[in-house]
Amino acid sequence: MIQMDKKALCILSRYREQIESNLFDEMDLLGFLIFVRSYIEKSRFPGIYEFCNLIAHRNRDQGTVMECIEHAIENNYEALPNSKEIKGYQGITKEQWDKEWTDLGSVFSIHLTSQTLSEIMLCLFSLTQYTEYKSSKGSGTIVVFQGLGGKLALMTTEGQGDSKLVCFSTYEPYVFQYDYLVGWITDVIETRRVGTELHLYAGEKRII
């Protein structure tokens, strides 16, 4: 168990109860990520650490996402040979997310089921919508898309009329209750707990 003071242990216990009981929504996850940010190692949890910082500071000029945007711009969105991947653009896979969150659960003694992981990622993707990156080398925004097979995707775009969209991360499977034109979820989204289920809404419109 990681070293914490008595008050921190009390706070962690509260979050542990919420997470293990599947009683959280994105506002709870936001608080949890800000809380654990100072207790995790960037080298061991690069994806979670990145998003802890992104959620705490919605306008950033550094980090993994910023580097991906800069590399894509520098390489003029050139695809790797025999691949759809963009040169210099390294996102986060579902397998990486699952491993990091499972390891984080072990560190903080939080039991995570597949349902809990899916709900955590739904909150994370919702919180990340429309966060912005800007540096001297370029800028971009994270937007959320619906993909085939129940995939939810985080894409980066420079936000201009002819800007390309590049997939940074996906998570699945989700069951979509509403489909957006070409998959781009343009409305502001939020997670809501309805009984024991976590749903994704845009206003009063249920998406997941």
C-alpha positions as CSV (number, residue, x, y, z in Angstrom):
1,M,0.0,0.0,0.0
2,I,1.3,3.4,-0.9
3,Q,2.3,5.8,1.9
4,M,-0.5,8.2,2.9
5,D,-1.4,10.3,5.9
6,K,-4.5,9.5,7.9
7,K,-6.7,12.0,6.2
8,A,-5.7,10.8,2.7
9,L,-6.4,7.2,3.8
10,C,-9.9,8.3,4.8
11,I,-10.5,10.0,1.5
12,L,-9.2,7.0,-0.4
13,S,-11.5,4.7,1.6
14,R,-14.5,6.8,0.5
15,Y,-13.5,6.6,-3.2
16,R,-12.8,2.9,-2.9
17,E,-16.3,2.3,-1.6
18,Q,-17.9,4.4,-4.4
19,I,-15.8,2.7,-7.1
20,E,-16.3,-0.9,-5.9
21,S,-20.0,-0.4,-5.4
22,N,-20.4,1.2,-8.9
23,L,-22.0,4.3,-7.4
24,F,-19.8,6.9,-9.1
25,D,-20.2,9.2,-12.1
26,E,-17.7,11.4,-13.9
27,M,-17.7,14.1,-11.2
28,D,-16.6,11.5,-8.7
29,L,-13.9,10.2,-11.1
30,L,-12.7,13.7,-11.6
31,G,-12.2,14.1,-7.9
32,F,-10.5,10.7,-7.6
33,L,-8.1,11.4,-10.4
34,I,-7.1,14.8,-8.9
35,F,-6.6,13.1,-5.6
36,V,-4.4,10.2,-6.8
37,R,-2.4,12.4,-9.1
38,S,0.3,13.1,-6.5
39,Y,0.5,9.4,-5.4
40,I,1.1,7.7,-8.8
41,E,4.3,7.3,-10.8
42,K,4.2,8.7,-14.4
43,S,6.5,5.9,-15.6
44,R,4.2,3.2,-14.3
45,F,0.8,4.9,-15.2
46,P,1.6,7.1,-18.2
47,G,-2.0,7.1,-19.5
48,I,-3.7,7.7,-16.2
49,Y,-1.1,10.3,-15.2
50,E,-1.6,12.1,-18.6
51,F,-5.4,12.3,-18.1
52,C,-5.1,13.3,-14.4
53,N,-3.2,16.4,-15.6
54,L,-5.6,16.9,-18.6
55,I,-8.7,16.8,-16.3
56,A,-7.1,19.2,-13.8
57,H,-5.9,21.6,-16.6
58,R,-8.2,21.5,-19.6
59,N,-5.9,23.7,-21.6
60,R,-2.5,22.2,-21.9
61,D,0.8,22.9,-23.7
62,Q,2.6,19.6,-22.9
63,G,2.0,15.9,-22.4
64,T,1.4,12.8,-24.6
65,V,-1.6,14.2,-26.4
66,M,0.3,17.4,-27.2
67,E,3.3,15.5,-28.5
68,C,0.9,13.4,-30.8
69,I,-0.7,16.6,-32.2
70,E,2.7,18.2,-32.8
71,H,4.2,15.1,-34.5
72,A,1.1,14.8,-36.7
73,I,1.4,18.4,-37.8
74,E,5.2,18.2,-38.3
75,N,4.8,15.0,-40.4
76,N,1.9,16.5,-42.4
77,Y,-0.3,13.6,-41.2
78,E,1.8,11.1,-43.1
79,A,0.7,7.6,-42.6
80,L,3.2,4.8,-41.8
81,P,3.8,2.3,-44.6
82,N,1.0,-0.2,-45.0
83,S,-0.8,1.3,-42.0
84,K,-3.5,3.8,-41.1
85,E,-1.4,5.0,-38.2
86,I,0.1,8.5,-38.4
87,K,3.8,8.9,-38.2
88,G,4.9,9.9,-34.7
89,Y,1.4,9.6,-33.3
90,Q,1.2,7.1,-30.4
91,G,-2.1,6.8,-28.7
92,I,-3.4,4.5,-25.9
93,T,-5.0,1.1,-26.6
94,K,-7.8,-0.5,-24.7
95,E,-5.2,-3.1,-23.5
96,Q,-3.0,-0.4,-22.1
97,W,-5.9,1.2,-20.3
98,D,-7.1,-2.1,-18.8
99,K,-3.6,-2.9,-17.6
100,E,-3.0,0.6,-16.1
101,W,-6.3,0.7,-14.2
102,T,-5.9,-2.9,-13.0
103,D,-2.5,-2.1,-11.7
104,L,-3.8,1.1,-10.1
105,G,-6.5,-0.9,-8.4
106,S,-3.8,-3.2,-7.0
107,V,-1.8,-0.3,-5.7
108,F,-4.8,1.3,-3.9
109,S,-6.5,-2.0,-3.0
110,I,-9.5,-1.3,-5.2
111,H,-11.2,-4.3,-6.8
112,L,-12.1,-3.5,-10.4
113,T,-14.5,-5.6,-12.4
114,S,-14.9,-5.4,-16.2
115,Q,-18.1,-3.4,-15.6
116,T,-16.2,-1.0,-13.4
117,L,-13.4,-0.6,-15.9
118,S,-16.0,0.1,-18.6
119,E,-17.7,2.7,-16.5
120,I,-14.5,4.4,-15.5
121,M,-13.5,4.7,-19.1
122,L,-16.9,6.1,-20.1
123,C,-16.4,8.8,-17.4
124,L,-12.9,9.5,-18.5
125,F,-13.8,9.9,-22.2
126,S,-16.7,12.2,-21.3
127,L,-14.5,14.3,-19.0
128,T,-11.9,14.7,-21.8
129,Q,-14.4,16.0,-24.4
130,Y,-13.3,19.4,-25.9
131,T,-10.1,19.7,-23.8
132,E,-7.6,21.8,-25.7
133,Y,-3.9,21.7,-26.4
134,K,-1.7,24.5,-27.7
135,S,2.1,25.0,-28.1
136,S,4.4,26.8,-30.4
137,K,4.3,23.9,-32.8
138,G,0.5,23.6,-33.2
139,S,-2.8,23.2,-31.5
140,G,-5.7,20.7,-31.2
141,T,-8.8,19.7,-29.4
142,I,-10.0,16.3,-28.2
143,V,-13.5,15.3,-29.6
144,V,-15.5,12.1,-29.0
145,F,-16.7,9.8,-31.7
146,Q,-18.9,6.7,-32.0
147,G,-17.2,3.8,-33.8
148,L,-18.3,0.5,-35.3
149,G,-18.9,-2.4,-32.9
150,G,-19.8,-0.2,-30.0
151,K,-16.5,1.6,-29.8
152,L,-16.2,5.0,-28.2
153,A,-13.2,7.0,-29.5
154,L,-11.2,10.0,-28.6
155,M,-10.0,11.9,-31.7
156,T,-7.7,14.9,-32.0
157,T,-8.3,17.7,-34.5
158,E,-6.8,21.1,-35.3
159,G,-10.4,22.3,-35.5
160,Q,-10.2,24.0,-39.0
161,G,-12.6,23.3,-41.8
162,D,-10.3,20.9,-43.6
163,S,-8.5,19.5,-40.5
164,K,-7.9,15.8,-40.3
165,L,-9.1,13.7,-37.4
166,V,-6.7,11.2,-35.8
167,C,-7.8,8.6,-33.3
168,F,-5.9,8.8,-30.0
169,S,-7.8,6.1,-28.0
170,T,-10.8,3.8,-28.1
171,Y,-12.7,1.7,-25.6
172,E,-15.4,-0.9,-26.0
173,P,-18.0,-2.3,-26.0
174,Y,-20.8,0.1,-25.4
175,V,-24.4,-0.1,-26.6
176,F,-25.4,3.1,-28.4
177,Q,-29.0,4.3,-27.9
178,Y,-28.6,7.2,-30.4
179,D,-26.3,7.5,-33.4
180,Y,-24.8,10.7,-34.5
181,L,-24.2,11.6,-38.2
182,V,-20.8,10.2,-39.2
183,G,-20.3,9.3,-35.5
184,W,-19.1,12.7,-34.2
185,I,-20.8,13.5,-30.9
186,T,-21.0,17.2,-31.3
187,D,-23.2,17.8,-28.2
188,V,-21.7,18.2,-24.8
189,I,-21.9,14.9,-23.0
190,E,-22.1,13.8,-19.4
191,T,-22.5,10.5,-17.5
192,R,-25.4,10.0,-15.2
193,R,-26.1,7.1,-12.8
194,V,-29.6,5.7,-13.3
195,G,-30.1,3.1,-10.6
196,T,-27.2,0.7,-10.9
197,E,-26.4,1.6,-14.5
198,L,-24.1,4.4,-15.8
199,H,-25.5,6.1,-18.9
200,L,-24.1,8.7,-21.2
201,Y,-26.3,11.7,-22.0
202,A,-26.3,14.8,-24.2
203,G,-28.9,16.9,-22.5
204,E,-32.0,14.7,-22.2
205,K,-30.8,12.5,-25.1
206,R,-29.4,9.2,-24.0
207,I,-26.4,8.1,-26.1
208,I,-25.2,5.0,-24.1
